[in-house]
């Protein structure tokens, strides 16, 4: 008799159990450095859309296998976050069968890493943002597990060709013709949809599509879940979901990443250029295209098992066999080094630092080739022709800067296989990982996806050919030109073990990193002279836009996770009823200092088409050290 995994609902064999959960993970909305673009002056100053975690639990009806997938609207997934969330999950959920993956928005608060590099513009580790993220992910995950029930899963694949462009074409073109032929437009058009149905109705959806979540530019200072966040929120809103309601949502829809390393949503190959010249509109359009492509798919019901394998690889010292290196020789990876091209940034999505550029960097090239490589043959074999600029490996011994041990995961949900990679994988690098797993598992290539940005962060993964071009992506491939072959070798072992029902060595995880520098916010709030907190300073209704300014308090006093800093209210049935909040597309919340301890909070509402005529008002919800307060405008009419 097969022993049944405890904690799962009873039911006959065959089919799946699945559950869904969603929670707010929005961090500090004011004066917190944003993560993604690495700009010192990109500090949060309000909310465009909130960030959310969407969790999906899966189990087979016999209770033999289970898995948990959480799609998080974060810039990056941090090892620190993974550790904390895994610690708080119930028995049966661990690093083997839990995948925490980020959508890679570049406009979310940072400071939640324990590795120092990612807190460089946040004033150190931000405890409040870290707690908002880990509390929210845990809340969503526990809700999904509690929601496990008999569910029909369907899987579908389609194509989407107008939501991405290859931002690194010079590197892509160095790949062999057979690889380039798989992507005739130099983009990965595959869009994959996994749906959850109960009683014939849609209750959950996960979409995977490769495009960077960078429609919002590095000049934006409002927290934003960007194009993938818009797609998810839009689909849920169409299903009638109220994200502030305590009731279980009718639909949880996530838009996850795959091998998006060289895929940009900026179709004009410059920040904020494409399809229009407005970053907000670009976000909406690219998000809409992802939603429409996903919602149009009709999947076939799937069956099969739930299974997973995970191992930790010390990417600084992997011996890669000749069957994976491509030149018939054995090679070794090296400790992480950032290249000069990495500091140039990805020009299609946002330039980096002055003095650096993609490709050749004459000064750094000369220093590396004349003073370093001649005396370090092993480093040369691993890292050449990279212009060495940031020796993260040696620095890690003094101050942990970047993660070196990679959790590599293979997660099976029926016929679908997800390769969890803690990095940004280009489409051809992803193709090689997928081909490696598909050949061993004996399954169609389209059923194997790379789930990038999962379970940690190790920067980029490029093919050796792309690496040699030393564009931004190659310069950011920290462990050198043999990094992808090392990962392919690891995936081959995972796929073989999963196919054969055998265990894999766990490996050694990244050692815990202590927090060495914590951010401390100083100062107190004070109202404007002659005014109380929440008092209306100005109001205007111009056309279909209502804007009000209030006497504000610092949003860091209470992050209002699961709540809102604003509400748009309509007078109905003798009471004011909320019709929009700060997570909605139609609203913006801005905060700014106005001198000393005083500040101004601005609430903006773009009245959506189809809004019923009636009386409305805008409200601002703030907090001081003494507690919450609310300010409201006078009612106004929408015709």
C-alpha positions as CSV (number, residue, x, y, z in Angstrom):
1,X,0.0,0.0,0.0
2,X,1.4,3.4,-1.0
3,X,1.7,5.8,1.9
4,X,-0.3,9.0,1.4
5,X,1.3,12.4,2.0
6,X,-0.4,13.9,5.1
7,X,-2.3,17.1,5.1
8,X,-4.0,16.8,1.7
9,X,-7.8,16.5,1.2
10,X,-9.2,13.1,0.8
11,X,-10.3,11.9,-2.7
12,X,-10.1,9.1,-5.1
13,X,-7.0,8.6,-7.2
14,X,-6.5,10.3,-10.5
15,X,-6.7,14.0,-11.3
16,X,-5.2,16.9,-9.4
17,X,-5.8,19.0,-6.3
18,X,-5.0,22.7,-6.7
19,X,-5.3,25.8,-4.7
20,X,-4.8,29.6,-5.1
21,X,-3.8,32.5,-3.0
22,X,-3.0,36.2,-3.4
23,X,-1.5,38.8,-1.1
24,X,0.0,42.3,-1.1
25,X,3.8,42.5,-1.0
26,X,4.2,46.2,-1.6
27,X,7.2,47.7,0.3
28,X,8.1,51.3,1.3
29,X,6.3,53.8,-0.9
30,X,8.5,56.8,0.0
31,X,12.3,57.5,0.0
32,X,13.3,53.9,-0.6
33,X,15.8,53.1,-3.5
34,X,14.2,51.1,-6.2
35,X,15.8,47.9,-7.4
36,X,16.4,47.0,-11.0
37,X,17.9,49.9,-12.8
38,X,20.4,50.6,-10.0
39,X,19.9,54.4,-10.1
40,X,20.8,56.2,-6.9
41,X,18.2,58.9,-7.6
42,X,15.3,56.5,-8.3
43,X,13.7,56.6,-4.9
44,X,10.1,55.6,-4.3
45,X,7.7,58.5,-4.2
46,X,4.2,56.9,-4.3
47,X,2.3,54.1,-6.0
48,X,1.3,53.5,-9.6
49,X,0.1,49.9,-8.9
50,X,0.7,47.6,-5.9
51,X,2.9,44.6,-6.0
52,X,1.3,41.2,-5.3
53,X,2.3,37.6,-4.8
54,X,0.1,35.0,-6.5
55,X,0.5,31.4,-5.2
56,X,-0.6,28.1,-6.7
57,X,-0.5,24.8,-4.8
58,X,-0.6,21.5,-6.7
59,X,-1.0,17.9,-5.5
60,X,-2.0,14.6,-7.1
61,X,-5.1,13.1,-5.7
62,X,-3.3,10.1,-4.4
63,X,-1.1,12.4,-2.3
64,X,2.2,11.2,-3.7
65,X,3.5,14.6,-4.9
66,X,2.9,18.2,-4.2
67,X,4.4,21.5,-5.5
68,X,4.0,25.2,-4.7
69,X,4.5,28.0,-7.2
70,X,4.5,31.6,-6.1
71,X,4.7,34.4,-8.8
72,X,5.9,37.5,-7.1
73,X,5.8,41.0,-8.5
74,X,9.3,41.8,-7.4
75,X,12.4,43.2,-9.1
76,X,14.4,40.1,-8.1
77,X,14.1,37.0,-5.9
78,X,16.5,37.2,-3.0
79,X,18.0,34.3,-1.2
80,X,17.1,36.1,2.0
81,X,13.4,36.1,1.1
82,X,13.5,32.4,0.0
83,X,15.0,31.4,3.4
84,X,12.4,33.3,5.4
85,X,9.4,32.0,3.4
86,X,10.6,28.4,3.5
87,X,11.0,28.6,7.2
88,X,7.4,29.6,7.6
89,X,5.8,27.0,5.3
90,X,4.1,23.9,6.7
91,X,5.8,20.4,6.6
92,X,6.0,18.9,3.1
93,X,7.0,22.2,1.4
94,X,10.7,22.9,1.1
95,X,13.4,24.0,-1.4
96,X,12.8,20.9,-3.5
97,X,9.1,21.5,-4.4
98,X,8.6,25.3,-3.7
99,X,9.4,27.7,-6.6
100,X,9.4,31.4,-5.7
101,X,9.8,33.4,-8.9
102,X,9.9,37.1,-9.6
103,X,8.3,39.0,-12.5
104,X,11.3,41.4,-12.6
105,X,9.6,44.8,-12.4
106,X,12.3,47.5,-12.1
107,X,10.1,49.8,-10.1
108,X,9.8,48.1,-6.8
109,X,11.4,49.1,-3.5
110,X,14.7,47.4,-2.8
111,X,16.7,46.8,0.3
112,X,15.3,43.3,1.0
113,X,18.5,41.4,0.1
114,X,21.2,40.4,2.6
115,X,23.8,40.5,-0.2
116,X,25.2,44.1,-0.1
117,X,25.3,44.8,-3.9
118,X,21.5,45.1,-4.1
119,X,21.1,47.5,-1.2
120,X,23.5,50.1,-2.7
121,X,20.9,52.8,-3.2
122,X,18.6,52.0,-0.3
123,X,20.6,53.1,2.7
124,X,21.1,49.5,3.8
125,X,18.7,46.7,4.6
126,X,15.1,47.8,4.8
127,X,13.3,45.7,7.4
128,X,9.8,47.0,6.6
129,X,10.1,46.2,3.0
130,X,11.6,42.8,3.7
131,X,8.7,42.0,6.1
132,X,6.1,43.2,3.7
133,X,7.5,40.9,1.0
134,X,8.0,37.8,3.2
135,X,4.7,38.2,5.1
136,X,2.8,38.6,1.8
137,X,4.4,35.7,0.0
138,X,3.8,33.5,3.1
139,X,0.2,34.7,3.3
140,X,-0.4,33.9,-0.4
141,X,1.3,30.5,-0.1
142,X,-0.6,29.4,3.0
143,X,-3.9,30.5,1.4
144,X,-3.1,28.4,-1.7
145,X,-2.3,25.3,0.4
146,X,-5.5,25.8,2.4
147,X,-7.5,26.1,-0.8
148,X,-6.4,22.7,-2.2
149,X,-9.4,21.0,-3.8
150,X,-10.2,18.8,-6.8
151,X,-9.4,20.9,-9.8
152,X,-9.2,20.4,-13.6
153,X,-5.9,21.6,-15.0
154,X,-5.6,22.6,-18.6
155,X,-2.4,23.5,-20.6
156,X,-2.2,25.5,-23.8
157,X,0.5,27.1,-26.0
158,X,0.3,29.9,-28.4
159,X,2.4,32.7,-30.0
160,X,2.8,36.4,-29.2
161,X,5.0,38.3,-31.5
162,X,4.3,42.0,-30.8
163,X,5.2,42.3,-27.1
164,X,9.0,41.8,-27.2
165,X,12.1,42.7,-29.2
166,X,15.6,41.4,-29.0
167,X,17.7,44.2,-27.3
168,X,21.0,42.4,-27.9
169,X,20.9,41.4,-31.5
170,X,24.6,41.5,-32.0
171,X,25.1,38.9,-29.4
172,X,22.2,36.8,-30.6
173,X,23.6,36.7,-34.1
174,X,26.7,35.0,-32.9
175,X,24.8,31.9,-32.1
176,X,24.8,28.9,-34.5
177,X,22.3,29.0,-37.4
178,X,20.4,26.0,-36.0
179,X,19.7,28.0,-32.8
180,X,18.8,31.2,-34.6
181,X,16.5,29.3,-36.8
182,X,14.4,28.4,-33.9
183,X,13.6,32.1,-33.3
184,X,13.1,33.6,-36.9
185,X,12.2,37.0,-35.4
186,X,15.0,36.9,-32.8
187,X,12.3,36.7,-30.1
188,X,10.8,33.8,-28.2
189,X,7.1,34.0,-29.2
190,X,5.8,31.1,-27.1
191,X,3.1,32.0,-24.6
192,X,2.1,29.1,-22.3
193,X,-1.1,29.0,-20.2
194,X,-1.9,26.7,-17.3
195,X,-5.5,27.1,-16.1
196,X,-7.3,25.9,-13.0
197,X,-11.0,25.1,-13.3
198,X,-13.7,24.1,-10.8
199,X,-17.3,23.3,-11.7
200,X,-16.6,24.3,-15.2
201,X,-15.4,27.8,-14.2
202,X,-12.0,29.4,-14.4
203,X,-10.5,30.0,-10.9
204,X,-6.8,30.3,-11.6
205,X,-4.3,31.0,-14.4
206,X,-0.6,31.1,-14.8
207,X,0.9,32.5,-18.0
208,X,4.6,32.3,-19.0
209,X,6.0,34.7,-21.7
210,X,9.4,36.1,-22.3
211,X,9.6,39.9,-22.1
212,X,11.3,42.2,-19.7
213,X,9.1,43.9,-17.1
214,X,10.6,47.3,-18.0
215,X,7.9,49.4,-19.7
216,X,8.2,51.8,-16.8
217,X,11.5,53.7,-17.2
218,X,14.3,54.5,-14.7
219,X,12.8,58.0,-14.4
220,X,9.7,56.7,-12.8
221,X,9.5,56.9,-9.0
222,X,6.1,55.3,-8.4
223,X,5.9,51.7,-7.3
224,X,4.7,49.7,-10.3
225,X,4.1,46.0,-11.1
226,X,4.7,47.1,-14.7
227,X,3.3,45.3,-17.8
228,X,3.0,41.8,-16.2
229,X,1.3,43.3,-13.2
230,X,-1.1,45.1,-15.4
231,X,-2.0,41.9,-17.3
232,X,-2.6,40.0,-14.0
233,X,-4.6,42.8,-12.3
234,X,-6.7,43.4,-15.5
235,X,-7.7,39.8,-15.8
236,X,-8.7,39.6,-12.2
237,X,-10.6,42.8,-12.3
238,X,-12.6,41.5,-15.3
239,X,-13.5,38.6,-13.1
240,X,-14.9,40.9,-10.4
241,X,-12.0,40.6,-8.0
242,X,-11.8,43.2,-5.2
243,X,-8.2,43.0,-4.0
244,X,-9.0,44.6,-0.7
245,X,-11.9,42.3,0.1
246,X,-11.3,39.6,2.7
247,X,-13.4,37.1,0.6
248,X,-11.5,34.5,-1.4
249,X,-10.9,35.8,-4.9
250,X,-13.0,34.4,-7.8
251,X,-9.8,34.3,-10.0
252,X,-6.1,34.4,-9.3
253,X,-4.2,35.2,-12.6
254,X,-0.4,35.4,-12.6
255,X,1.9,36.4,-15.5
256,X,5.3,34.8,-14.9
257,X,8.7,35.2,-16.6
258,X,10.7,32.7,-18.5
259,X,13.9,33.2,-20.6
260,X,13.5,37.0,-20.9
261,X,17.2,37.9,-20.6
262,X,17.5,39.6,-24.0
263,X,13.8,40.3,-24.5
264,X,12.6,44.0,-24.1
265,X,9.1,45.3,-24.2
266,X,10.4,48.6,-25.5
267,X,9.8,47.9,-29.2
268,X,11.5,51.1,-30.3
269,X,14.8,49.8,-28.6
270,X,15.0,52.8,-26.3
271,X,13.5,53.4,-22.9
272,X,9.8,54.3,-23.1
273,X,9.7,54.0,-26.9
274,X,7.2,51.5,-28.1
275,X,4.5,51.0,-28.8
276,X,4.0,54.7,-27.9
277,X,6.2,57.3,-26.3
278,X,4.5,57.2,-23.0
279,X,5.7,54.8,-20.3
280,X,2.3,54.4,-18.7
281,X,0.6,53.7,-22.0
282,X,3.3,51.3,-23.0
283,X,2.8,49.4,-19.8
284,X,-0.9,49.1,-20.4
285,X,-0.5,48.0,-24.1
286,X,2.2,45.4,-23.5
287,X,0.3,44.1,-20.6
288,X,-2.9,43.9,-22.6
289,X,-1.2,42.0,-25.4
290,X,0.0,39.4,-22.9
291,X,-3.4,39.1,-21.3
292,X,-5.2,38.8,-24.7
293,X,-2.8,36.2,-26.0
294,X,-3.3,34.2,-22.8
295,X,-7.0,34.5,-22.5
296,X,-7.5,33.4,-26.1
297,X,-5.9,30.0,-25.5
298,X,-8.0,27.0,-25.0
299,X,-6.2,24.2,-23.2
300,X,-6.5,20.5,-23.1
301,X,-7.1,18.8,-19.8
302,X,-3.8,17.4,-18.5
303,X,-2.9,14.4,-16.3
304,X,0.2,13.0,-14.9
305,X,2.2,13.4,-11.7
306,X,3.6,16.2,-9.5
307,X,7.3,15.8,-8.9
308,X,10.4,17.9,-8.4
309,X,14.2,17.9,-7.9
310,X,16.4,20.6,-6.6
311,X,20.2,20.8,-6.1
312,X,22.6,23.6,-5.1
313,X,25.6,24.2,-7.4
314,X,28.6,26.2,-6.4
315,X,28.9,28.1,-9.7
316,X,32.3,29.5,-8.7
317,X,33.9,26.1,-9.1
318,X,32.1,23.7,-11.5
319,X,34.0,21.3,-13.6
320,X,32.0,21.1,-16.9
321,X,32.3,17.9,-18.9
322,X,33.1,18.0,-22.7
323,X,29.6,16.8,-23.6
324,X,28.3,20.2,-22.4
325,X,31.1,22.7,-23.2
326,X,30.8,22.4,-27.0
327,X,34.5,22.2,-27.8
328,X,35.2,18.6,-26.7
329,X,37.2,19.7,-23.7
330,X,36.7,20.0,-19.9
331,X,36.5,23.5,-18.5
332,X,35.8,25.2,-15.1
333,X,33.8,28.1,-14.1
334,X,35.3,30.8,-11.9
335,X,34.3,33.0,-9.0
336,X,32.0,35.9,-10.0
337,X,33.3,38.9,-11.9
338,X,31.2,41.8,-13.2
339,X,32.3,43.0,-16.6
340,X,32.6,46.6,-17.7
341,X,29.8,46.1,-20.2
342,X,27.5,45.2,-17.2
343,X,27.8,48.8,-15.9
344,X,26.7,50.1,-19.3
345,X,23.2,48.9,-18.7
346,X,20.8,47.6,-21.3
347,X,20.3,50.6,-23.5
348,X,16.9,49.5,-24.8
349,X,15.6,49.5,-21.2
350,X,17.7,52.1,-19.5
351,X,21.3,53.2,-19.7
352,X,23.7,52.4,-16.8
353,X,26.7,54.4,-15.7
354,X,28.8,56.9,-17.6
355,X,32.1,55.8,-18.8
356,X,30.9,52.2,-19.7
357,X,29.4,50.9,-22.9
358,X,28.3,47.5,-24.4
359,X,31.0,45.7,-26.2
360,X,34.5,47.2,-26.2
361,X,35.6,49.2,-23.2
362,X,39.2,50.1,-24.2
363,X,40.6,51.0,-20.7
364,X,39.1,48.0,-18.9
365,X,39.9,45.7,-21.8
366,X,43.6,46.8,-21.7
367,X,43.9,46.4,-17.9
368,X,42.4,43.0,-18.0
369,X,44.3,41.7,-21.0
370,X,47.7,43.1,-20.0
371,X,47.7,42.9,-16.2
372,X,45.3,40.2,-15.2
373,X,44.8,37.5,-17.8
374,X,48.5,36.8,-18.5
375,X,49.1,35.9,-14.8
376,X,45.8,33.9,-14.2
377,X,45.3,31.3,-16.9
378,X,42.4,29.6,-15.2
379,X,40.6,33.0,-14.9
380,X,41.4,33.7,-18.5
381,X,39.9,30.3,-19.6
382,X,36.7,31.1,-17.7
383,X,36.2,34.8,-18.1
384,X,38.0,36.0,-21.3
385,X,37.2,38.2,-23.2
386,X,35.4,40.0,-20.4
387,X,36.8,43.3,-19.3
388,X,37.0,42.7,-15.6
389,X,35.5,45.5,-13.5
390,X,34.0,44.1,-10.3
391,X,35.8,41.1,-8.7
392,X,32.8,40.0,-6.7
393,X,34.4,36.7,-5.7
394,X,37.3,38.1,-3.7
395,X,35.0,40.8,-2.3
396,X,32.5,38.2,-1.1
397,X,35.1,36.9,1.4
398,X,35.1,40.3,3.2
399,X,31.6,41.5,2.4
400,X,29.0,39.2,0.8
401,X,28.1,41.0,-2.4
402,X,26.5,38.4,-4.6
403,X,25.2,34.9,-4.3
404,X,27.5,32.1,-5.6
405,X,25.6,28.9,-4.9
406,X,22.7,28.4,-7.4
407,X,19.6,26.5,-6.5
408,X,18.7,24.7,-9.8
409,X,15.2,23.2,-9.8
410,X,13.1,21.0,-12.1
411,X,9.4,21.1,-11.2
412,X,6.8,18.8,-12.9
413,X,3.1,19.5,-13.1
414,X,1.7,16.8,-15.3
415,X,3.2,17.2,-18.7
416,X,4.7,20.7,-17.9
417,X,8.3,20.9,-16.7
418,X,9.7,24.1,-15.2
419,X,13.4,24.6,-15.0
420,X,14.0,27.0,-12.1
421,X,17.1,29.2,-12.7
422,X,18.0,32.0,-10.4
423,X,19.0,34.4,-13.2
424,X,18.2,36.2,-16.4
425,X,18.4,33.7,-19.2
426,X,18.6,34.7,-22.8
427,X,16.3,33.0,-25.3
428,X,19.0,30.8,-26.9
429,X,20.5,29.9,-23.5
430,X,17.0,29.0,-22.5
431,X,16.6,26.9,-25.6
432,X,19.7,24.9,-24.7
433,X,18.5,24.3,-21.2
434,X,15.1,23.2,-22.5
435,X,16.5,20.9,-25.1
436,X,18.8,19.3,-22.5
437,X,15.8,18.5,-20.3
438,X,13.4,17.6,-23.0
439,X,15.7,15.1,-24.7
440,X,16.3,13.2,-21.4
441,X,12.7,13.3,-20.3
442,X,11.4,12.3,-23.8
443,X,8.8,15.1,-24.0
444,X,8.0,17.9,-26.5
445,X,10.2,21.0,-26.3
446,X,7.2,23.2,-25.8
447,X,6.3,21.4,-22.6
448,X,9.6,22.4,-21.0
449,X,10.0,26.1,-19.9
450,X,12.8,28.0,-18.2
451,X,11.4,29.7,-15.1
452,X,14.0,32.5,-14.8
453,X,14.3,34.8,-11.7
454,X,13.5,31.8,-9.5
455,X,14.7,31.0,-5.9
456,X,17.5,33.5,-5.8
457,X,19.5,35.8,-8.1
458,X,22.8,35.3,-9.9
459,X,22.5,37.8,-12.7
460,X,22.6,36.7,-16.4
461,X,23.0,33.5,-18.2
462,X,24.2,33.7,-21.9
463,X,25.5,31.2,-24.4
464,X,29.3,31.1,-24.8
465,X,28.8,32.6,-28.2
466,X,26.8,35.5,-26.8
467,X,29.2,35.8,-23.9
468,X,32.0,36.5,-26.3
469,X,30.2,39.6,-27.7
470,X,30.4,41.2,-24.2
471,X,27.2,43.1,-24.6
472,X,25.4,44.0,-21.4
473,X,24.1,40.5,-20.9
474,X,27.5,38.9,-21.4
475,X,29.2,41.4,-19.1
476,X,26.6,40.4,-16.5
477,X,27.2,36.7,-16.8
478,X,29.2,36.6,-13.6
479,X,30.7,33.1,-13.7
480,X,32.1,33.3,-17.2
481,X,31.5,31.7,-20.6
482,X,31.1,28.2,-19.1
483,X,28.2,29.2,-16.8
484,X,25.5,28.0,-19.1
485,X,27.2,24.7,-19.9
486,X,27.5,24.2,-16.1
487,X,23.8,24.8,-15.7
488,X,22.9,22.5,-18.6
489,X,25.1,19.8,-17.0
490,X,23.1,20.3,-13.7
491,X,19.8,20.2,-15.5
492,X,20.7,17.0,-17.2
493,X,21.3,15.4,-13.8
494,X,18.0,16.6,-12.5
495,X,16.1,15.4,-15.5
496,X,17.7,12.0,-15.3
497,X,16.9,11.7,-11.7
498,X,13.3,12.8,-12.1
499,X,12.9,10.4,-15.1
500,X,14.3,7.5,-13.1
501,X,12.6,8.3,-9.9
502,X,16.0,8.7,-8.2
503,X,17.1,11.3,-5.6
504,X,19.7,13.9,-6.4
505,X,22.4,15.2,-4.1
506,X,21.2,18.3,-2.3
507,X,24.4,20.2,-2.5
508,X,25.4,23.0,-0.2
509,X,23.1,26.1,-0.1
510,X,24.3,29.6,0.0
511,X,25.5,30.3,3.6
512,X,23.3,32.6,5.6
513,X,24.4,36.2,5.3
514,X,24.0,38.5,8.3
515,X,22.6,41.9,7.9
516,X,25.4,44.3,8.4
517,X,23.8,47.6,7.6
518,X,20.2,48.5,8.4
519,X,18.4,51.6,7.2
520,X,17.2,54.0,9.8
521,X,14.6,56.6,9.0
522,X,15.0,59.8,10.9
523,X,12.6,62.6,11.6
524,X,9.0,63.1,12.6
525,X,5.9,64.3,10.8
526,X,4.3,67.7,11.3
527,X,1.2,69.2,9.7
528,X,1.3,72.3,7.6
529,X,0.9,75.5,9.8
530,X,-2.8,76.1,10.5
531,X,-3.8,72.7,9.1
532,X,-4.5,69.2,10.4
533,X,-3.2,66.0,8.9
534,X,-5.4,65.0,6.0
535,X,-6.6,68.6,5.3
536,X,-7.3,69.3,1.6
537,X,-4.8,71.7,0.2
538,X,-6.1,71.8,-3.4
539,X,-8.6,70.0,-5.6
540,X,-9.3,70.1,-9.3
541,X,-11.6,68.3,-11.7
542,X,-10.5,68.9,-15.3
543,X,-12.2,66.8,-17.9
544,X,-11.9,63.2,-16.9
545,X,-9.2,63.7,-14.3
546,X,-9.6,64.5,-10.6
547,X,-6.6,65.6,-8.5
548,X,-6.4,66.4,-4.8
549,X,-3.5,67.4,-2.5
550,X,-3.6,66.7,1.2
551,X,-1.5,67.5,4.2
552,X,0.5,64.3,4.4
553,X,2.5,62.1,6.7
554,X,5.3,59.7,5.8
555,X,4.0,56.5,4.1
556,X,6.7,54.6,5.9
557,X,4.7,55.0,9.2
558,X,2.4,52.2,7.9
559,X,2.9,50.4,4.6
560,X,-0.8,49.6,4.6
561,X,-0.1,46.1,3.2
562,X,-3.5,44.7,2.2
563,X,-4.9,48.2,2.3
564,X,-4.6,51.5,0.4
565,X,-3.3,55.0,0.8
566,X,-6.3,56.3,-1.1
567,X,-9.9,55.6,-2.1
568,X,-12.2,56.8,-4.8
569,X,-15.7,56.7,-3.3
570,X,-19.2,57.0,-4.9
571,X,-22.4,58.0,-3.0
572,X,-24.8,55.0,-3.4
573,X,-27.6,53.8,-1.2
574,X,-27.1,56.5,1.3
575,X,-23.4,55.8,2.0
576,X,-20.0,56.3,0.4
577,X,-18.7,53.1,-1.3
578,X,-15.2,52.5,-2.5
579,X,-14.8,52.1,-6.3
580,X,-11.0,52.3,-6.6
581,X,-7.9,52.1,-4.5
582,X,-4.2,52.7,-4.9
583,X,-3.7,49.3,-6.6
584,X,-6.0,50.3,-9.5
585,X,-4.8,51.4,-12.9
586,X,-7.0,54.5,-12.9
587,X,-5.3,56.0,-9.7
588,X,-1.9,57.4,-8.7
589,X,-0.7,58.1,-5.2
590,X,2.2,60.6,-4.9
591,X,4.1,61.7,-1.8
592,X,6.6,64.5,-1.5
593,X,8.3,66.5,1.2
594,X,7.3,70.1,1.4
595,X,9.9,71.4,3.8
596,X,11.2,70.0,7.1
597,X,8.8,67.5,8.6
598,X,5.9,68.6,6.4
599,X,4.7,66.7,3.3
600,X,2.1,66.6,0.7
601,X,0.1,63.6,-0.5
602,X,-1.5,63.7,-3.9
603,X,-4.3,61.5,-5.1
604,X,-5.1,61.4,-8.8
605,X,-8.0,59.6,-10.5
606,X,-8.3,59.2,-14.2
607,X,-12.0,58.5,-14.6
608,X,-12.3,55.3,-16.6
609,X,-14.7,55.0,-19.6
610,X,-18.0,53.7,-18.5
611,X,-17.9,55.1,-15.0
612,X,-21.5,55.6,-13.8
613,X,-22.7,59.1,-13.4
614,X,-23.0,60.3,-9.8
615,X,-21.4,62.0,-6.8
616,X,-17.8,61.0,-6.0
617,X,-15.1,62.1,-3.7
618,X,-11.4,61.3,-3.2
619,X,-10.0,60.2,0.1
620,X,-6.4,60.0,1.5
621,X,-5.5,57.5,4.2
622,X,-2.4,58.3,6.2
623,X,-0.7,57.5,9.4
624,X,1.3,59.4,12.0
625,X,3.1,58.0,15.1
626,X,-0.2,58.6,16.9
627,X,-2.3,56.5,14.5
628,X,-4.3,56.7,11.3
629,X,-6.2,59.6,9.8
630,X,-8.3,60.2,6.7
631,X,-8.8,63.3,4.6
632,X,-11.6,63.7,2.0
633,X,-12.5,66.2,-0.7
634,X,-15.9,67.8,-1.1
635,X,-18.1,65.7,-3.4
636,X,-18.0,66.3,-7.1
637,X,-20.2,65.2,-10.0
638,X,-19.3,62.8,-12.8
639,X,-21.7,63.3,-15.7
